[in-house]
């Protein structure tokens, strides 16, 4: 089963915008009330048996069950008789709010994230229609429960083999978007190791350095618009909180932040396609970037978006471009010589790798990328027991599925040489969406099929 989520820009009418805002406000009240129930139950169990709490709290019976999703869903149905406003919103939308709260609460209980927070006005930004109507997609727009037909900017065509399973309406600074969850009854295996291997070392001096000697400088996305952002925030400080002018400035600031995020994501996608142009295998370090974001260089780490690139965008582009993606152990990659394997101790201030054993001299980050590449190849050979390069693929039916998904919708054309499909496949893709315009890239996949 293949699942994907595609994002499209909505063009709702004034009445539909009012209805979307009403749904978001009711969902916010349901979230806050359900979270208050859970916190009251938790606090009632923390009070000592021989003393009262200093703060005012509800006294709940000792046998009162914990208000989990199933209990709160039943109470939500019963509350519609007392609060008629709940009847104005689709029942499944409100149930999804409770499901999201249940997921967040369990994540906090397992110490994976923080405690869910109450949402103030305009903080609830999305809701989900978990069940779609029949024939809900047309050339003009999409048909949603309670909203009717909504105009959509179809930046790409949805392939016929996919079914629209659910839709999430998201409010952003630049407007309203719909996230469509698509599902196809196909099974595409993982990309097999093949082709030219490339190791990537990420950092802050250089955004990345490859084992082939290529180094990419880190762009300052936040610094480019920091001056404008600072000016708007100064003006915001002088406005009365909650006033009309205060809200206008808040929207301007939000648009600047979204522009920074969109620019960063666009650059990440272009760089990922550039790396896939000349590689059959890509190896990266298995790092926890959340630790780097908490240090004194946390601002620069978050501005670079290392975690988004390494853990989200690069794996997706590699899968789409039939490039093998793997992670290796990050311990000691900068303290090892890529040529002879000797240990070369150096601190962060040393930016040139010089091995006293074999005399190898090269940039520190390039040497780390070569070590990562060697570890990735050894990892594949140990797991498969065969050489990494030249691995043949016996079944190419999954390639036709990818061509239908990305070829028919994004203008990918295939050219074969000597009439053989696997000799030399060159794919030209023009990836353009409403929020990012990616340059035309060329895929050169040699020795892929036999």
Rosetta blueprint (number, residue, H / E / L):
1 X L
2 X E
3 X E
4 X E
5 X E
6 X E
7 X E
8 X E
9 X E
10 X E
11 X E
12 X L
13 X L
14 X H
15 X H
16 X H
17 X H
18 X H
19 X H
20 X H
21 X H
22 X H
23 X H
24 X H
25 X H
26 X H
27 X H
28 X H
29 X H
30 X H
31 X H
32 X H
33 X H
34 X H
35 X H
36 X H
37 X H
38 X H
39 X H
40 X H
41 X H
42 X H
43 X H
44 X H
45 X L
46 X L
47 X L
48 X L
49 X L
50 X L
51 X L
52 X L
53 X L
54 X L
55 X L
56 X L
57 X L
58 X L
59 X L
60 X L
61 X L
62 X L
63 X L
64 X L
65 X L
66 X L
67 X L
68 X L
69 X H
70 X H
71 X H
72 X H
73 X H
74 X H
75 X H
76 X H
77 X H
78 X H
79 X H
80 X L
81 X L
82 X L
83 X L
84 X H
85 X H
86 X H
87 X H
88 X H
89 X L
90 X L
91 X H
92 X H
93 X H
94 X H
95 X H
96 X H
97 X H
98 X H
99 X H
100 X H
101 X H
102 X H
103 X H
104 X H
105 X H
106 X H
107 X H
108 X H
109 X H
110 X L
111 X L
112 X L
113 X L
114 X L
115 X L
116 X L
117 X L
118 X L
119 X L
120 X L
121 X L
122 X L
123 X L
124 X L
125 X L
126 X E
127 X E
128 X E
129 X E
130 X L
131 X L
132 X L
133 X L
134 X L
135 X L
136 X L
137 X E
138 X L
139 X L
140 X L
141 X E
142 X E
143 X E
144 X E
145 X L
146 X L
147 X L
148 X E
149 X E
150 X E
151 X E
152 X E
153 X E
154 X L
155 X L
156 X L
157 X L
158 X L
159 X L
160 X L
161 X L
162 X L
163 X E
164 X E
165 X E
166 X E
167 X E
168 X E
169 X E
170 X E
171 X E
172 X E
173 X L
174 X L
175 X E
176 X E
177 X E
178 X E
179 X E
180 X E
181 X E
182 X E
183 X E
184 X E
185 X L
186 X L
187 X L
188 X L
189 X L
190 X L
191 X L
192 X L
193 X L
194 X L
195 X L
196 X L
197 X E
198 X E
199 X E
200 X E
201 X E
202 X E
203 X L
204 X L
205 X L
206 X E
207 X E
208 X E
209 X E
210 X E
211 X L
212 X L
213 X L
214 X L
215 X E
216 X E
217 X E
218 X L
219 X L
220 X L
221 X H
222 X H
223 X H
224 X H
225 X L
226 X H
227 X H
228 X H
229 X H
230 X H
231 X H
232 X H
233 X H
234 X H
235 X H
236 X H
237 X H
238 X L
239 X L
240 X L
241 X L
242 X L
243 X L
244 X H
245 X H
246 X H
247 X H
248 X H
249 X H
250 X H
251 X H
252 X H
253 X H
254 X H
255 X H
256 X H
257 X H
258 X H
259 X H
260 X H
261 X H
262 X H
263 X H
264 X H
265 X H
266 X H
267 X H
268 X H
269 X H
270 X H
271 X H
272 X H
273 X H
274 X H
275 X H
276 X H
277 X H
278 X L
279 X L
280 X L
281 X E
282 X E
283 X E
284 X E
285 X E
286 X L
287 X L
288 X L
289 X H
290 X H
291 X H
292 X H
293 X L
294 X L
295 X L
296 X L
297 X L
298 X H
299 X H
300 X H
301 X H
302 X H
303 X H
304 X H
305 X L
306 X H
307 X H
308 X H
309 X H
310 X H
311 X H
312 X H
313 X H
314 X H
315 X H
316 X H
317 X H
318 X H
319 X H
320 X H
321 X L
322 X L
323 X L
324 X E
325 X E
326 X E
327 X E
328 X E
329 X L
330 X L
331 X L
332 X L
333 X H
334 X H
335 X H
336 X E
337 X L
338 X L
339 X L
340 X L
341 X L
342 X L
343 X E
344 X L
345 X L
346 X L
347 X L
348 X L
349 X L
350 X L
351 X L
352 X E
353 X E
354 X E
355 X L
356 X L
357 X L
358 X L
359 X L
360 X L
361 X E
362 X E
363 X E
364 X H
365 X H
366 X H
367 X H
368 X H
369 X H
370 X H
371 X H
372 X H
373 X H
374 X H
375 X H
376 X H
377 X H
378 X H
379 X H
380 X H
381 X H
382 X H
383 X H
384 X H
385 X L
386 X L
387 X L
388 X L
389 X L
390 X L
391 X L
392 X L
393 X L
394 X L
395 X L
396 X L
397 X H
398 X H
399 X H
400 X H
401 X H
402 X H
403 X H
404 X H
405 X H
406 X H
407 X H
408 X H
409 X H
410 X H
411 X L
412 X L
413 X E
414 X E
415 X E
416 X L
417 X E
418 X L
419 X L
420 X E
421 X L
422 X L
423 X L
424 X E
425 X E
426 X E
427 X E
428 X E
429 X E
430 X L
431 X L
432 X E
433 X L
434 X L
435 X L
436 X L
437 X E
438 X L
439 X L
440 X L
441 X E
442 X E
443 X E
444 X E
445 X E
446 X E
447 X L
448 X L
449 X L
450 X L
